[in-house]
Amino acid sequence: MNEKIYRDDDVDLGVLQGKTLAVLGFGIQGRAQAANARDSGCTVIVGVRPASQSASRRDAEKEGFPVLDYGEATAAADVILVELADPAQPSAYRDHIAPNLRSGQTLVFCHGFNVLYGAITPPRDINTVLFVPNAPGAFVREKYLQGEGIYGCVSVDHDATGDALEIALAVSKAVGSTRAGVVNLTFQQETEGDNFEEQILYGGVIHLMRLCFQTMVDNGYPPSFAYAKSIRSLRSVIDVMDEHGIEDYLTGRSSRTCEFAVRTRGPRVINDEAVRQIFDETQRGIFARDWMQEWSLGMPQVHRLRRTAAESEMERTGREWRTEFGV
Ligand SMILES: NC(=O)c1ccc[n+]([C@@H]2O[C@H](COP(=O)([O-])OP(=O)(O)OC[C@H]3O[C@@H](n4cnc5c(N)ncnc54)[C@H](OP(=O)(O)O)[C@@H]3O)[C@@H](O)[C@H]2O)c1
């Protein structure tokens, strides 16, 4: 790897000294990043929706953060971490964040989507940067408390003050990611890479698990056995592959039958052309267009698909399976 990997010693937390960090949104990422940054010695305030709408205002208060509305928190901060659900960001930006921005502040996004696709265009006298830890928030917090961190990326879309990269890196250090290593990407790479992974990997694997279950059940296998084969067996090997490498797992830690099956049948299961087509569609903004349209219509497709999936035999079996055999 010839890319620069930023670690704790490469990054100066001092650029955040005397600055206030506002974490807007106290959800999956906001909660973890606010807690980690505070434990790293930063001054952190939290911005949430009004009490009547906010699911998390009380949590933030209970955890001892000064809690303000989005606009007030923006005005009071030097560095603003936008940790709102992505589709909610454009209207929150327009109504509360933008009117309270002042020259020299830094906006830190946790996903490049809204900036890349033009739903948010910060003014030129504001730094626009990105910091993303590559894990769900609970894991970001858990690792930090263990003295470890989560691999992450930073990016600078616009440098107004001359030290935008240093600020993004300092935020990544405060959250704990430079303990593991942080790399520099573009907003485009982070956004499209993330959206591609969600479609291909999560989308593909979940569909495969469901198809594996359904095919076995349709052919008369007991649902509990089909469920164990479709999910639990995957869970037990994924960490091994991550920790030791796929080849080490295949040649040294799986059976020869499994190795033969993987090497000869796996490629038949995946439609490589569809994967490349989805990559191309993602790069041309087609996924972003479809998702923004779906959100603006109130997510009709997602609601319909959720209902079908929740009532499926596999979900029912899963609930019983966990009771019978444990989690
Ligand atoms: N989830 C992850 O693991 C993960 C990983 C990497 C990057 N990211 C990025 O991190 C950012 C935050 O994502 P998240 O997953 O942490 O978000 P989230 O938990 O789904 O939502 C964060 C907050 O958004 C607020 N919000 C404001 N208006 C909303 C609306 N109309 N609908 C729903 N929520 C609304 C909610 O505030 P109230 O609590 O006040 O209601 C909520 O606490 C995103 O840019 C995301 O792409 C997330």
Ligand as a Chemical Component Dictionary entry (heavy atoms), coordinates in Angstrom:
data_LIG
# 
_chem_comp.id                   LIG 
_chem_comp.type                 NON-POLYMER 
_chem_comp.pdbx_formal_charge   0 
_chem_comp.three_letter_code    LIG 
# 
loop_
_chem_comp_atom.comp_id 
_chem_comp_atom.atom_id 
_chem_comp_atom.alt_atom_id 
_chem_comp_atom.type_symbol 
_chem_comp_atom.charge 
_chem_comp_atom.model_Cartn_x 
_chem_comp_atom.model_Cartn_y 
_chem_comp_atom.model_Cartn_z 
_chem_comp_atom.pdbx_ordinal 
LIG N1  N1  N 0  -25.047 4.320  10.998 1  
LIG C1  C1  C 0  -23.760 4.073  10.746 2  
LIG O1  O1  O 0  -23.207 3.112  11.227 3  
LIG C2  C2  C 0  -22.930 4.994  9.896  4  
LIG C3  C3  C 0  -21.653 4.595  9.497  5  
LIG C4  C4  C 0  -20.850 5.477  8.776  6  
LIG C5  C5  C 0  -21.364 6.739  8.445  7  
LIG N2  N2  N 1  -22.619 7.093  8.812  8  
LIG C6  C6  C 0  -23.110 8.435  8.485  9  
LIG O2  O2  O 0  -23.321 9.142  9.696  10 
LIG C7  C7  C 0  -24.357 10.119 9.531  11 
LIG C8  C8  C 0  -25.407 9.902  10.600 12 
LIG O3  O3  O 0  -25.983 8.623  10.372 13 
LIG P1  P1  P 0  -26.683 7.796  11.558 14 
LIG O4  O4  O 0  -26.817 6.403  11.039 15 
LIG O5  O5  O -1 -25.936 8.045  12.821 16 
LIG O6  O6  O 0  -28.079 8.514  11.585 17 
LIG P2  P2  P 0  -29.382 8.134  12.439 18 
LIG O7  O7  O 0  -28.972 7.518  13.728 19 
LIG O8  O8  O 0  -30.324 7.374  11.568 20 
LIG O9  O9  O 0  -30.011 9.573  12.668 21 
LIG C9  C9  C 0  -29.271 10.591 13.295 22 
LIG C10 C10 C 0  -30.193 11.682 13.758 23 
LIG O10 O10 O 0  -30.857 12.285 12.659 24 
LIG C11 C11 C 0  -31.877 13.066 13.247 25 
LIG N3  N3  N 0  -32.940 13.469 12.339 26 
LIG C12 C12 C 0  -33.252 14.746 12.057 27 
LIG N4  N4  N 0  -34.261 14.819 11.211 28 
LIG C13 C13 C 0  -34.645 13.566 10.929 29 
LIG C14 C14 C 0  -35.641 13.000 10.100 30 
LIG N5  N5  N 0  -36.474 13.745 9.376  31 
LIG N6  N6  N 0  -35.738 11.653 10.047 32 
LIG C15 C15 C 0  -34.898 10.878 10.755 33 
LIG N7  N7  N 0  -33.908 11.382 11.580 34 
LIG C16 C16 C 0  -33.787 12.700 11.646 35 
LIG C17 C17 C 0  -32.392 12.247 14.433 36 
LIG O11 O11 O 0  -32.513 13.178 15.469 37 
LIG P3  P3  P 0  -33.399 13.006 16.808 38 
LIG O12 O12 O 0  -32.690 11.960 17.615 39 
LIG O13 O13 O 0  -33.308 14.357 17.413 40 
LIG O14 O14 O 0  -34.752 12.552 16.429 41 
LIG C18 C18 C 0  -31.305 11.218 14.665 42 
LIG O15 O15 O 0  -30.805 11.187 15.983 43 
LIG C19 C19 C 0  -24.884 9.908  8.107  44 
LIG O16 O16 O 0  -24.256 10.835 7.269  45 
LIG C20 C20 C 0  -24.452 8.484  7.778  46 
LIG O17 O17 O 0  -24.303 8.227  6.398  47 
LIG C21 C21 C 0  -23.410 6.253  9.535  48 
# 
loop_
_chem_comp_bond.comp_id 
_chem_comp_bond.atom_id_1 
_chem_comp_bond.atom_id_2 
_chem_comp_bond.value_order 
_chem_comp_bond.pdbx_ordinal 
LIG N1  C1  SING 1  
LIG C1  O1  DOUB 2  
LIG C1  C2  SING 3  
LIG C2  C3  SING 4  
LIG C2  C21 DOUB 5  
LIG C3  C4  DOUB 6  
LIG C4  C5  SING 7  
LIG C5  N2  DOUB 8  
LIG N2  C6  SING 9  
LIG N2  C21 SING 10 
LIG C6  O2  SING 11 
LIG C6  C20 SING 12 
LIG O2  C7  SING 13 
LIG C7  C8  SING 14 
LIG C7  C19 SING 15 
LIG C8  O3  SING 16 
LIG O3  P1  SING 17 
LIG P1  O4  DOUB 18 
LIG P1  O5  SING 19 
LIG P1  O6  SING 20 
LIG O6  P2  SING 21 
LIG P2  O7  DOUB 22 
LIG P2  O8  SING 23 
LIG P2  O9  SING 24 
LIG O9  C9  SING 25 
LIG C9  C10 SING 26 
LIG C10 O10 SING 27 
LIG C10 C18 SING 28 
LIG O10 C11 SING 29 
LIG C11 N3  SING 30 
LIG C11 C17 SING 31 
LIG N3  C12 SING 32 
LIG N3  C16 SING 33 
LIG C12 N4  DOUB 34 
LIG N4  C13 SING 35 
LIG C13 C14 SING 36 
LIG C13 C16 DOUB 37 
LIG C14 N5  SING 38 
LIG C14 N6  DOUB 39 
LIG N6  C15 SING 40 
LIG C15 N7  DOUB 41 
LIG N7  C16 SING 42 
LIG C17 O11 SING 43 
LIG C17 C18 SING 44 
LIG O11 P3  SING 45 
LIG P3  O12 DOUB 46 
LIG P3  O13 SING 47 
LIG P3  O14 SING 48 
LIG C18 O15 SING 49 
LIG C19 O16 SING 50 
LIG C19 C20 SING 51 
LIG C20 O17 SING 52 
# 
